[in-house]
Amino acid sequence: MTTAIRTSHAAGCRECAGRDAEILEVVSGTRLNNDKIAAERARELGNGAHTHAALNTDMYVVRAFTPENAS
């Protein structure tokens, strides 16, 4: 059985340019400096990884879907 890919969509994200993005990791809003933690993790992952803020204060580390990485 396969698991559905979790996605995020941020209309104003320049890196995603209107595309959905795969959520690679979630950094809980309960963690102090979760935005900095998520940004550092995105830098470590590279290859277009960046962050989106969730409405519940979590931070998502995401990568936009492209023809190369879409399954």
C-alpha angles and dihedrals in degrees: 000000000000126000120232115250112250111231140191130200123199110180094203097046110122093196093054094041093202096316124122116254130217113239106233097177140357122219109200120241087228090070116093111246093008090161092059092044091052093046091052091049090050090053090050092051093046122172095102098319112151140149138272124189116231122217090244091059094258117131120225124209103212144172121207118242112252131173087261097055102030113108 
